[in-house]
Amino acid sequence: MISKNYKQNKSDVMELYQQYVAACRQAGKKVAESIQIQAEKIQAEVFNLMVLGEAKSGKSTFIKA
């Protein structure tokens, strides 16, 4: 169930990005580099996750699960 929502959300975000790129081109503006980088990461499915917490609070258990 999560994967279907993820795939649809990814598709929606990439469609919005393409609309943004088209609008930038039409206006003669440059696509923001930070947005372009994030779109590339989404397309490549590269995500960074940071788990923080106090010692012995279950971080490793959470990651292993």
All heavy atoms as TSV, in Angstrom:
chain	resi	resn	atom	element	x	y	z
A	1	MET	N	N	0.827	-1.187	0.000
A	1	MET	CA	C	0.000	0.000	0.000
A	1	MET	C	C	0.873	1.253	0.000
A	1	MET	O	O	0.613	2.184	-0.739
A	1	MET	CB	C	-0.924	-0.001	1.209
A	1	MET	CG	C	-1.896	1.167	1.182
A	1	MET	SD	S	-3.344	0.962	2.204
A	1	MET	CE	C	-2.697	1.354	3.802
A	2	ILE	N	N	1.920	1.269	0.785
A	2	ILE	CA	C	2.811	2.427	0.835
A	2	ILE	C	C	3.485	2.619	-0.516
A	2	ILE	O	O	3.611	3.736	-0.990
A	2	ILE	CB	C	3.856	2.280	1.956
A	2	ILE	CG1	C	3.150	2.362	3.307
A	2	ILE	CG2	C	4.919	3.367	1.848
A	2	ILE	CD1	C	4.054	2.070	4.479
A	3	SER	N	N	3.903	1.522	-1.150
A	3	SER	CA	C	4.619	1.657	-2.420
A	3	SER	C	C	3.737	2.278	-3.498
A	3	SER	O	O	4.208	3.044	-4.323
A	3	SER	CB	C	5.165	0.307	-2.875
A	3	SER	OG	O	4.105	-0.596	-3.143
A	4	LYS	N	N	2.442	1.967	-3.518
A	4	LYS	CA	C	1.554	2.571	-4.505
A	4	LYS	C	C	1.450	4.071	-4.264
A	4	LYS	O	O	1.506	4.858	-5.201
A	4	LYS	CB	C	0.170	1.930	-4.448
A	4	LYS	CG	C	0.141	0.516	-4.977
A	4	LYS	CD	C	-1.256	-0.061	-4.921
A	4	LYS	CE	C	-1.249	-1.501	-5.384
A	4	LYS	NZ	N	-2.577	-2.097	-5.300
A	5	ASN	N	N	1.293	4.472	-3.017
A	5	ASN	CA	C	1.237	5.890	-2.709
A	5	ASN	C	C	2.556	6.565	-3.050
A	5	ASN	O	O	2.569	7.677	-3.564
A	5	ASN	CB	C	0.891	6.126	-1.234
A	5	ASN	CG	C	-0.548	5.772	-0.927
A	5	ASN	OD1	O	-1.405	5.801	-1.792
A	5	ASN	ND2	N	-0.796	5.424	0.314
A	6	TYR	N	N	3.656	5.898	-2.753
A	6	TYR	CA	C	4.970	6.454	-3.051
A	6	TYR	C	C	5.128	6.665	-4.550
A	6	TYR	O	O	5.551	7.727	-4.999
A	6	TYR	CB	C	6.078	5.543	-2.519
A	6	TYR	CG	C	7.438	5.927	-3.049
A	6	TYR	CD1	C	8.107	7.029	-2.543
A	6	TYR	CD2	C	8.023	5.209	-4.086
A	6	TYR	CE1	C	9.337	7.414	-3.048
A	6	TYR	CE2	C	9.244	5.583	-4.598
A	6	TYR	CZ	C	9.903	6.677	-4.076
A	6	TYR	OH	O	11.107	7.050	-4.585
A	7	LYS	N	N	4.768	5.653	-5.321
A	7	LYS	CA	C	4.921	5.756	-6.773
A	7	LYS	C	C	4.055	6.874	-7.338
A	7	LYS	O	O	4.488	7.628	-8.211
A	7	LYS	CB	C	4.578	4.424	-7.437
A	7	LYS	CG	C	5.618	3.356	-7.208
A	7	LYS	CD	C	5.234	2.052	-7.857
A	7	LYS	CE	C	6.269	0.982	-7.570
A	7	LYS	NZ	N	5.896	-0.308	-8.170
A	8	GLN	N	N	2.837	6.995	-6.836
A	8	GLN	CA	C	1.954	8.060	-7.308
A	8	GLN	C	C	2.487	9.425	-6.895
A	8	GLN	O	O	2.497	10.366	-7.683
A	8	GLN	CB	C	0.530	7.868	-6.777
A	8	GLN	CG	C	-0.452	8.900	-7.306
A	8	GLN	CD	C	-0.572	8.866	-8.822
A	8	GLN	OE1	O	-0.760	7.807	-9.409
A	8	GLN	NE2	N	-0.458	10.024	-9.462
A	9	ASN	N	N	2.947	9.535	-5.650
A	9	ASN	CA	C	3.509	10.806	-5.173
A	9	ASN	C	C	4.737	11.192	-5.980
A	9	ASN	O	O	4.907	12.357	-6.348
A	9	ASN	CB	C	3.852	10.724	-3.689
A	9	ASN	CG	C	2.622	10.686	-2.813
A	9	ASN	OD1	O	1.537	11.083	-3.226
A	9	ASN	ND2	N	2.782	10.202	-1.597
A	10	LYS	N	N	5.605	10.221	-6.258
A	10	LYS	CA	C	6.801	10.497	-7.047
A	10	LYS	C	C	6.409	10.973	-8.437
A	10	LYS	O	O	6.956	11.964	-8.942
A	10	LYS	CB	C	7.668	9.236	-7.148
A	10	LYS	CG	C	8.892	9.413	-8.008
A	10	LYS	CD	C	9.693	8.141	-8.129
A	10	LYS	CE	C	10.822	8.306	-9.107
A	10	LYS	NZ	N	11.578	7.074	-9.302
A	11	SER	N	N	5.447	10.312	-9.031
A	11	SER	CA	C	4.973	10.707	-10.354
A	11	SER	C	C	4.399	12.124	-10.330
A	11	SER	O	O	4.686	12.931	-11.224
A	11	SER	CB	C	3.912	9.717	-10.831
A	11	SER	OG	O	3.381	10.115	-12.064
A	12	ASP	N	N	3.613	12.438	-9.308
A	12	ASP	CA	C	3.028	13.778	-9.181
A	12	ASP	C	C	4.107	14.848	-9.028
A	12	ASP	O	O	4.043	15.904	-9.661
A	12	ASP	CB	C	2.075	13.840	-7.987
A	12	ASP	CG	C	0.819	12.994	-8.181
A	12	ASP	OD1	O	0.547	12.551	-9.317
A	12	ASP	OD2	O	0.124	12.761	-7.164
A	13	VAL	N	N	5.101	14.565	-8.200
A	13	VAL	CA	C	6.178	15.533	-7.967
A	13	VAL	C	C	6.992	15.747	-9.238
A	13	VAL	O	O	7.319	16.887	-9.595
A	13	VAL	CB	C	7.089	15.073	-6.799
A	13	VAL	CG1	C	8.369	15.887	-6.747
A	13	VAL	CG2	C	6.342	15.167	-5.484
A	14	MET	N	N	7.281	14.679	-9.948
A	14	MET	CA	C	8.068	14.822	-11.178
A	14	MET	C	C	7.280	15.562	-12.248
A	14	MET	O	O	7.851	16.345	-13.018
A	14	MET	CB	C	8.533	13.448	-11.677
A	14	MET	CG	C	9.526	12.759	-10.745
A	14	MET	SD	S	10.923	13.792	-10.211
A	14	MET	CE	C	11.751	14.095	-11.759
A	15	GLU	N	N	5.962	15.364	-12.293
A	15	GLU	CA	C	5.127	16.110	-13.236
A	15	GLU	C	C	5.141	17.599	-12.905
A	15	GLU	O	O	5.270	18.449	-13.792
A	15	GLU	CB	C	3.692	15.576	-13.222
A	15	GLU	CG	C	2.743	16.355	-14.105
A	15	GLU	CD	C	3.106	16.335	-15.580
A	15	GLU	OE1	O	3.692	15.352	-16.057
A	15	GLU	OE2	O	2.809	17.338	-16.260
A	16	LEU	N	N	5.037	17.927	-11.620
A	16	LEU	CA	C	5.110	19.326	-11.201
A	16	LEU	C	C	6.471	19.930	-11.537
A	16	LEU	O	O	6.560	21.091	-11.955
A	16	LEU	CB	C	4.833	19.453	-9.704
A	16	LEU	CG	C	3.386	19.207	-9.285
A	16	LEU	CD1	C	3.287	19.115	-7.768
A	16	LEU	CD2	C	2.487	20.302	-9.825
A	17	TYR	N	N	7.523	19.149	-11.373
A	17	TYR	CA	C	8.860	19.626	-11.711
A	17	TYR	C	C	8.956	19.931	-13.209
A	17	TYR	O	O	9.507	20.963	-13.601
A	17	TYR	CB	C	9.921	18.597	-11.296
A	17	TYR	CG	C	11.302	18.964	-11.782
A	17	TYR	CD1	C	11.986	20.046	-11.233
A	17	TYR	CD2	C	11.919	18.244	-12.798
A	17	TYR	CE1	C	13.245	20.402	-11.691
A	17	TYR	CE2	C	13.174	18.590	-13.254
A	17	TYR	CZ	C	13.837	19.673	-12.704
A	17	TYR	OH	O	15.078	20.019	-13.164
A	18	GLN	N	N	8.408	19.049	-14.034
A	18	GLN	CA	C	8.447	19.274	-15.480
A	18	GLN	C	C	7.660	20.532	-15.854
A	18	GLN	O	O	8.079	21.296	-16.735
A	18	GLN	CB	C	7.900	18.056	-16.238
A	18	GLN	CG	C	8.786	16.830	-16.136
A	18	GLN	CD	C	10.208	17.090	-16.607
A	18	GLN	OE1	O	10.437	17.806	-17.581
A	18	GLN	NE2	N	11.176	16.517	-15.908
A	19	GLN	N	N	6.546	20.782	-15.171
A	19	GLN	CA	C	5.779	22.004	-15.409
A	19	GLN	C	C	6.600	23.235	-15.004
A	19	GLN	O	O	6.576	24.261	-15.692
A	19	GLN	CB	C	4.458	21.962	-14.636
A	19	GLN	CG	C	3.490	20.937	-15.172
A	19	GLN	CD	C	2.243	20.838	-14.315
A	19	GLN	OE1	O	1.954	21.691	-13.482
A	19	GLN	NE2	N	1.483	19.771	-14.530
A	20	TYR	N	N	7.317	23.118	-13.896
A	20	TYR	CA	C	8.186	24.204	-13.432
A	20	TYR	C	C	9.281	24.493	-14.456
A	20	TYR	O	O	9.541	25.647	-14.805
A	20	TYR	CB	C	8.788	23.832	-12.074
A	20	TYR	CG	C	9.945	24.688	-11.643
A	20	TYR	CD1	C	9.756	25.996	-11.216
A	20	TYR	CD2	C	11.244	24.183	-11.655
A	20	TYR	CE1	C	10.833	26.791	-10.826
A	20	TYR	CE2	C	12.314	24.957	-11.258
A	20	TYR	CZ	C	12.106	26.260	-10.855
A	20	TYR	OH	O	13.164	27.034	-10.461
A	21	VAL	N	N	9.904	23.435	-14.965
A	21	VAL	CA	C	10.965	23.592	-15.968
A	21	VAL	C	C	10.409	24.269	-17.216
A	21	VAL	O	O	11.022	25.198	-17.754
A	21	VAL	CB	C	11.610	22.228	-16.307
A	21	VAL	CG1	C	12.527	22.334	-17.514
A	21	VAL	CG2	C	12.370	21.678	-15.108
A	22	ALA	N	N	9.240	23.842	-17.644
A	22	ALA	CA	C	8.621	24.438	-18.832
A	22	ALA	C	C	8.305	25.922	-18.602
A	22	ALA	O	O	8.525	26.751	-19.485
A	22	ALA	CB	C	7.351	23.665	-19.210
A	23	ALA	N	N	7.802	26.246	-17.414
A	23	ALA	CA	C	7.488	27.638	-17.096
A	23	ALA	C	C	8.758	28.494	-17.067
A	23	ALA	O	O	8.755	29.636	-17.539
A	23	ALA	CB	C	6.754	27.720	-15.759
A	24	CYS	N	N	9.828	27.939	-16.529
A	24	CYS	CA	C	11.106	28.661	-16.502
A	24	CYS	C	C	11.597	28.934	-17.917
A	24	CYS	O	O	12.035	30.043	-18.221
A	24	CYS	CB	C	12.155	27.879	-15.719
A	24	CYS	SG	S	11.913	27.900	-13.939
A	25	ARG	N	N	11.521	27.939	-18.763
A	25	ARG	CA	C	11.966	28.117	-20.149
A	25	ARG	C	C	11.134	29.171	-20.857
A	25	ARG	O	O	11.657	30.020	-21.576
A	25	ARG	CB	C	11.885	26.789	-20.893
A	25	ARG	CG	C	12.967	25.820	-20.506
A	25	ARG	CD	C	12.922	24.564	-21.339
A	25	ARG	NE	N	13.926	23.614	-20.875
A	25	ARG	CZ	C	13.807	22.312	-20.928
A	25	ARG	NH1	N	12.723	21.767	-21.438
A	25	ARG	NH2	N	14.764	21.532	-20.467
A	26	GLN	N	N	9.813	29.102	-20.657
A	26	GLN	CA	C	8.919	30.053	-21.302
A	26	GLN	C	C	9.200	31.478	-20.836
A	26	GLN	O	O	9.121	32.419	-21.619
A	26	GLN	CB	C	7.470	29.676	-21.000
A	26	GLN	CG	C	6.460	30.517	-21.727
A	26	GLN	CD	C	5.037	30.050	-21.474
A	26	GLN	OE1	O	4.788	29.189	-20.663
A	26	GLN	NE2	N	4.096	30.652	-22.185
A	27	ALA	N	N	9.553	31.620	-19.558
A	27	ALA	CA	C	9.831	32.950	-19.007
A	27	ALA	C	C	11.268	33.387	-19.243
A	27	ALA	O	O	11.642	34.507	-18.892
A	27	ALA	CB	C	9.532	32.952	-17.507
A	28	GLY	N	N	12.085	32.495	-19.815
A	28	GLY	CA	C	13.479	32.828	-20.055
A	28	GLY	C	C	14.314	32.842	-18.794
A	28	GLY	O	O	15.338	33.514	-18.727
A	29	LYS	N	N	13.878	32.115	-17.802
A	29	LYS	CA	C	14.578	32.050	-16.519
A	29	LYS	C	C	15.310	30.723	-16.389
A	29	LYS	O	O	14.964	29.726	-17.021
A	29	LYS	CB	C	13.596	32.186	-15.354
A	29	LYS	CG	C	12.789	33.454	-15.360
A	29	LYS	CD	C	13.661	34.645	-15.042
A	29	LYS	CE	C	12.841	35.923	-14.998
A	29	LYS	NZ	N	13.626	37.080	-14.671
A	30	LYS	N	N	16.318	30.719	-15.540
A	30	LYS	CA	C	17.095	29.514	-15.272
A	30	LYS	C	C	16.398	28.683	-14.188
A	30	LYS	O	O	15.869	29.236	-13.227
A	30	LYS	CB	C	18.491	29.917	-14.801
A	30	LYS	CG	C	19.421	28.762	-14.588
A	30	LYS	CD	C	20.808	29.247	-14.185
A	30	LYS	CE	C	21.696	28.055	-13.859
A	30	LYS	NZ	N	22.999	28.450	-13.366
A	31	VAL	N	N	16.414	27.376	-14.362
A	31	VAL	CA	C	15.866	26.478	-13.349
A	31	VAL	C	C	16.782	26.532	-12.132
A	31	VAL	O	O	18.009	26.441	-12.270
A	31	VAL	CB	C	15.782	25.034	-13.891
A	31	VAL	CG1	C	15.355	24.061	-12.813
A	31	VAL	CG2	C	14.839	24.967	-15.078
A	32	ALA	N	N	16.193	26.704	-10.954
A	32	ALA	CA	C	16.989	26.776	-9.726
A	32	ALA	C	C	17.788	25.486	-9.548
A	32	ALA	O	O	17.241	24.383	-9.636
A	32	ALA	CB	C	16.091	27.006	-8.517
A	33	GLU	N	N	19.081	25.648	-9.326
A	33	GLU	CA	C	19.971	24.489	-9.219
A	33	GLU	C	C	19.569	23.569	-8.068
A	33	GLU	O	O	19.593	22.345	-8.209
A	33	GLU	CB	C	21.413	24.952	-9.037
A	33	GLU	CG	C	22.409	23.816	-9.055
A	33	GLU	CD	C	23.849	24.301	-8.954
A	33	GLU	OE1	O	24.109	25.504	-9.105
A	33	GLU	OE2	O	24.710	23.447	-8.721
A	34	SER	N	N	19.167	24.140	-6.945
A	34	SER	CA	C	18.801	23.315	-5.791
A	34	SER	C	C	17.577	22.459	-6.095
A	34	SER	O	O	17.508	21.293	-5.686
A	34	SER	CB	C	18.542	24.185	-4.561
A	34	SER	OG	O	17.466	25.074	-4.798
A	35	ILE	N	N	16.621	23.016	-6.834
A	35	ILE	CA	C	15.426	22.247	-7.203
A	35	ILE	C	C	15.794	21.161	-8.206
A	35	ILE	O	O	15.306	20.031	-8.130
A	35	ILE	CB	C	14.328	23.178	-7.751
A	35	ILE	CG1	C	13.838	24.114	-6.640
A	35	ILE	CG2	C	13.170	22.380	-8.340
A	35	ILE	CD1	C	12.840	25.152	-7.084
A	36	GLN	N	N	16.667	21.485	-9.130
A	36	GLN	CA	C	17.108	20.507	-10.123
A	36	GLN	C	C	17.814	19.332	-9.443
A	36	GLN	O	O	17.565	18.178	-9.784
A	36	GLN	CB	C	18.034	21.170	-11.138
A	36	GLN	CG	C	18.476	20.249	-12.245
A	36	GLN	CD	C	19.350	20.962	-13.268
A	36	GLN	OE1	O	19.739	22.114	-13.085
A	36	GLN	NE2	N	19.654	20.276	-14.344
A	37	ILE	N	N	18.658	19.626	-8.475
A	37	ILE	CA	C	19.381	18.572	-7.752
A	37	ILE	C	C	18.402	17.674	-7.004
A	37	ILE	O	O	18.515	16.441	-7.047
A	37	ILE	CB	C	20.421	19.182	-6.795
A	37	ILE	CG1	C	21.562	19.804	-7.602
A	37	ILE	CG2	C	20.945	18.144	-5.813
A	37	ILE	CD1	C	22.506	20.665	-6.789
A	38	GLN	N	N	17.420	18.288	-6.338
A	38	GLN	CA	C	16.436	17.497	-5.606
A	38	GLN	C	C	15.603	16.627	-6.545
A	38	GLN	O	O	15.316	15.471	-6.244
A	38	GLN	CB	C	15.530	18.402	-4.761
A	38	GLN	CG	C	16.233	19.058	-3.602
A	38	GLN	CD	C	16.889	18.053	-2.666
A	38	GLN	OE1	O	16.320	17.033	-2.316
A	38	GLN	NE2	N	18.111	18.344	-2.268
A	39	ALA	N	N	15.237	17.162	-7.697
A	39	ALA	CA	C	14.467	16.390	-8.675
A	39	ALA	C	C	15.275	15.195	-9.176
A	39	ALA	O	O	14.736	14.093	-9.339
A	39	ALA	CB	C	14.054	17.281	-9.839
A	40	GLU	N	N	16.563	15.402	-9.400
A	40	GLU	CA	C	17.426	14.298	-9.832
A	40	GLU	C	C	17.501	13.219	-8.761
A	40	GLU	O	O	17.489	12.025	-9.063
A	40	GLU	CB	C	18.817	14.813	-10.177
A	40	GLU	CG	C	18.848	15.651	-11.442
A	40	GLU	CD	C	20.163	16.369	-11.670
A	40	GLU	OE1	O	21.097	16.251	-10.835
A	40	GLU	OE2	O	20.256	17.077	-12.690
A	41	LYS	N	N	17.577	13.618	-7.496
A	41	LYS	CA	C	17.615	12.648	-6.402
A	41	LYS	C	C	16.311	11.875	-6.313
A	41	LYS	O	O	16.311	10.663	-6.078
A	41	LYS	CB	C	17.908	13.344	-5.072
A	41	LYS	CG	C	19.332	13.802	-4.928
A	41	LYS	CD	C	19.557	14.461	-3.576
A	41	LYS	CE	C	20.984	14.902	-3.387
A	41	LYS	NZ	N	21.211	15.517	-2.073
A	42	ILE	N	N	15.200	12.571	-6.484
A	42	ILE	CA	C	13.902	11.894	-6.456
A	42	ILE	C	C	13.814	10.908	-7.606
A	42	ILE	O	O	13.384	9.772	-7.423
A	42	ILE	CB	C	12.750	12.917	-6.506
A	42	ILE	CG1	C	12.694	13.711	-5.201
A	42	ILE	CG2	C	11.408	12.224	-6.771
A	42	ILE	CD1	C	11.786	14.921	-5.238
A	43	GLN	N	N	14.214	11.339	-8.789
A	43	GLN	CA	C	14.160	10.460	-9.956
A	43	GLN	C	C	15.047	9.233	-9.754
A	43	GLN	O	O	14.655	8.125	-10.106
A	43	GLN	CB	C	14.588	11.220	-11.217
A	43	GLN	CG	C	14.400	10.436	-12.483
A	43	GLN	CD	C	12.949	10.109	-12.774
A	43	GLN	OE1	O	12.058	10.900	-12.545
A	43	GLN	NE2	N	12.716	8.934	-13.297
A	44	ALA	N	N	16.215	9.425	-9.173
A	44	ALA	CA	C	17.152	8.318	-8.953
A	44	ALA	C	C	16.819	7.532	-7.686
A	44	ALA	O	O	17.468	6.531	-7.398
A	44	ALA	CB	C	18.576	8.857	-8.863
A	45	GLU	N	N	15.821	7.999	-6.943
A	45	GLU	CA	C	15.412	7.381	-5.682
A	45	GLU	C	C	16.557	7.326	-4.677
A	45	GLU	O	O	16.832	6.290	-4.065
A	45	GLU	CB	C	14.790	6.013	-5.917
A	45	GLU	CG	C	13.526	6.097	-6.746
A	45	GLU	CD	C	12.757	4.803	-6.850
A	45	GLU	OE1	O	13.243	3.760	-6.391
A	45	GLU	OE2	O	11.652	4.852	-7.404
A	46	VAL	N	N	17.230	8.458	-4.530
A	46	VAL	CA	C	18.296	8.589	-3.546
A	46	VAL	C	C	17.760	9.396	-2.370
A	46	VAL	O	O	17.336	10.534	-2.532
A	46	VAL	CB	C	19.519	9.316	-4.149
A	46	VAL	CG1	C	20.569	9.579	-3.096
A	46	VAL	CG2	C	20.093	8.513	-5.296
A	47	PHE	N	N	17.757	8.776	-1.207
A	47	PHE	CA	C	17.268	9.442	-0.017
A	47	PHE	C	C	18.254	9.254	1.119
A	47	PHE	O	O	18.857	8.198	1.266
A	47	PHE	CB	C	15.904	8.878	0.415
A	47	PHE	CG	C	14.835	9.093	-0.602
A	47	PHE	CD1	C	14.522	8.113	-1.529
A	47	PHE	CD2	C	14.153	10.292	-0.661
A	47	PHE	CE1	C	13.550	8.306	-2.474
A	47	PHE	CE2	C	13.179	10.509	-1.605
A	47	PHE	CZ	C	12.870	9.511	-2.523
A	48	ASN	N	N	18.394	10.274	1.914
A	48	ASN	CA	C	19.235	10.210	3.099
A	48	ASN	C	C	18.332	10.265	4.318
A	48	ASN	O	O	17.429	11.104	4.382
A	48	ASN	CB	C	20.221	11.377	3.142
A	48	ASN	CG	C	21.198	11.308	1.995
A	48	ASN	OD1	O	21.696	10.254	1.661
A	48	ASN	ND2	N	21.474	12.437	1.382
A	49	LEU	N	N	18.596	9.396	5.263
A	49	LEU	CA	C	17.803	9.348	6.480
A	49	LEU	C	C	18.738	9.429	7.670
A	49	LEU	O	O	19.739	8.710	7.729
A	49	LEU	CB	C	16.997	8.050	6.543
A	49	LEU	CG	C	16.198	7.787	7.807
A	49	LEU	CD1	C	15.063	8.788	7.915
A	49	LEU	CD2	C	15.663	6.386	7.812
A	50	MET	N	N	18.428	10.309	8.590
A	50	MET	CA	C	19.237	10.446	9.792
A	50	MET	C	C	18.355	10.075	10.983
A	50	MET	O	O	17.243	10.579	11.117
A	50	MET	CB	C	19.734	11.883	9.951
A	50	MET	CG	C	20.614	12.068	11.180
A	50	MET	SD	S	21.142	13.776	11.440
A	50	MET	CE	C	22.076	14.103	9.968
A	51	VAL	N	N	18.855	9.179	11.794
A	51	VAL	CA	C	18.131	8.772	12.998
A	51	VAL	C	C	18.928	9.268	14.192
A	51	VAL	O	O	20.083	8.894	14.392
A	51	VAL	CB	C	17.954	7.237	13.057
A	51	VAL	CG1	C	17.219	6.829	14.315
A	51	VAL	CG2	C	17.215	6.732	11.823
A	52	LEU	N	N	18.311	10.129	14.975
A	52	LEU	CA	C	18.961	10.724	16.128
A	52	LEU	C	C	18.244	10.319	17.412
A	52	LEU	O	O	17.048	10.094	17.405
A	52	LEU	CB	C	18.936	12.259	16.026
A	52	LEU	CG	C	19.582	12.867	14.801
A	52	LEU	CD1	C	19.295	14.358	14.756
A	52	LEU	CD2	C	21.062	12.627	14.823
A	53	GLY	N	N	18.995	10.269	18.474
A	53	GLY	CA	C	18.398	9.987	19.771
A	53	GLY	C	C	19.466	9.769	20.811
A	53	GLY	O	O	20.650	9.618	20.503
A	54	GLU	N	N	19.018	9.731	22.029
A	54	GLU	CA	C	19.946	9.499	23.134
A	54	GLU	C	C	20.462	8.067	23.089
A	54	GLU	O	O	19.876	7.192	22.449
A	54	GLU	CB	C	19.234	9.748	24.467
A	54	GLU	CG	C	18.808	11.188	24.650
A	54	GLU	CD	C	18.126	11.416	25.981
A	54	GLU	OE1	O	18.329	10.629	26.915
A	54	GLU	OE2	O	17.381	12.399	26.077
A	55	ALA	N	N	21.557	7.831	23.779
A	55	ALA	CA	C	22.135	6.494	23.859
A	55	ALA	C	C	21.110	5.525	24.451
A	55	ALA	O	O	20.341	5.883	25.345
A	55	ALA	CB	C	23.395	6.515	24.719
A	56	LYS	N	N	21.102	4.310	23.899
A	56	LYS	CA	C	20.219	3.237	24.375
A	56	LYS	C	C	18.736	3.603	24.254
A	56	LYS	O	O	17.920	3.185	25.070
A	56	LYS	CB	C	20.544	2.889	25.837
A	56	LYS	CG	C	21.962	2.436	26.081
A	56	LYS	CD	C	22.183	1.068	25.478
A	56	LYS	CE	C	23.587	0.582	25.820
A	56	LYS	NZ	N	23.868	-0.701	25.258
A	57	SER	N	N	18.380	4.374	23.221
A	57	SER	CA	C	16.978	4.768	23.065
A	57	SER	C	C	16.261	3.988	21.966
A	57	SER	O	O	15.107	4.272	21.667
A	57	SER	CB	C	16.881	6.271	22.786
A	57	SER	OG	O	17.513	6.575	21.559
A	58	GLY	N	N	16.944	3.009	21.338
A	58	GLY	CA	C	16.300	2.149	20.348
A	58	GLY	C	C	16.565	2.502	18.895
A	58	GLY	O	O	15.867	2.030	18.009
A	59	LYS	N	N	17.591	3.316	18.637
A	59	LYS	CA	C	17.896	3.706	17.255
A	59	LYS	C	C	18.263	2.490	16.410
A	59	LYS	O	O	17.723	2.323	15.323
A	59	LYS	CB	C	19.037	4.726	17.222
A	59	LYS	CG	C	18.724	6.048	17.924
A	59	LYS	CD	C	19.910	6.987	17.880
A	59	LYS	CE	C	21.124	6.482	18.596
A	59	LYS	NZ	N	21.014	6.303	20.044
A	60	SER	N	N	19.153	1.669	16.896
A	60	SER	CA	C	19.577	0.493	16.136
A	60	SER	C	C	18.433	-0.483	15.939
A	60	SER	O	O	18.270	-1.057	14.872
A	60	SER	CB	C	20.742	-0.201	16.840
A	60	SER	OG	O	21.871	0.636	16.847
A	61	THR	N	N	17.637	-0.667	16.955
A	61	THR	CA	C	16.480	-1.550	16.863
A	61	THR	C	C	15.520	-1.039	15.805
A	61	THR	O	O	14.998	-1.803	14.989
A	61	THR	CB	C	15.758	-1.658	18.217
A	61	THR	OG1	O	16.701	-2.124	19.194
A	61	THR	CG2	C	14.580	-2.584	18.152
A	62	PHE	N	N	15.302	0.265	15.773
A	62	PHE	CA	C	14.439	0.875	14.782
A	62	PHE	C	C	14.982	0.641	13.382
A	62	PHE	O	O	14.244	0.246	12.460
A	62	PHE	CB	C	14.317	2.375	15.052
A	62	PHE	CG	C	13.607	3.129	13.976
A	62	PHE	CD1	C	12.232	3.034	13.822
A	62	PHE	CD2	C	14.315	3.950	13.105
A	62	PHE	CE1	C	11.572	3.728	12.817
A	62	PHE	CE2	C	13.662	4.659	12.114
A	62	PHE	CZ	C	12.288	4.539	11.968
A	63	ILE	N	N	16.283	0.853	13.174
A	63	ILE	CA	C	16.890	0.682	11.859
A	63	ILE	C	C	16.828	-0.769	11.415
A	63	ILE	O	O	16.530	-1.067	10.269
A	63	ILE	CB	C	18.333	1.211	11.860
A	63	ILE	CG1	C	18.330	2.732	12.030
A	63	ILE	CG2	C	19.083	0.813	10.605
A	63	ILE	CD1	C	19.685	3.335	12.292
A	64	LYS	N	N	17.098	-1.681	12.324
A	64	LYS	CA	C	17.067	-3.107	11.991
A	64	LYS	C	C	15.666	-3.587	11.635
A	64	LYS	O	O	15.499	-4.508	10.851
A	64	LYS	CB	C	17.642	-3.924	13.132
A	64	LYS	CG	C	19.141	-3.740	13.296
A	64	LYS	CD	C	19.648	-4.478	14.517
A	64	LYS	CE	C	21.108	-4.145	14.770
A	64	LYS	NZ	N	21.601	-4.775	16.008
A	65	ALA	N	N	14.667	-2.967	12.250
A	65	ALA	CA	C	13.275	-3.368	11.974
A	65	ALA	C	C	12.917	-2.976	10.562
A	65	ALA	O	O	12.174	-3.557	9.875
A	65	ALA	CB	C	12.324	-2.710	12.957
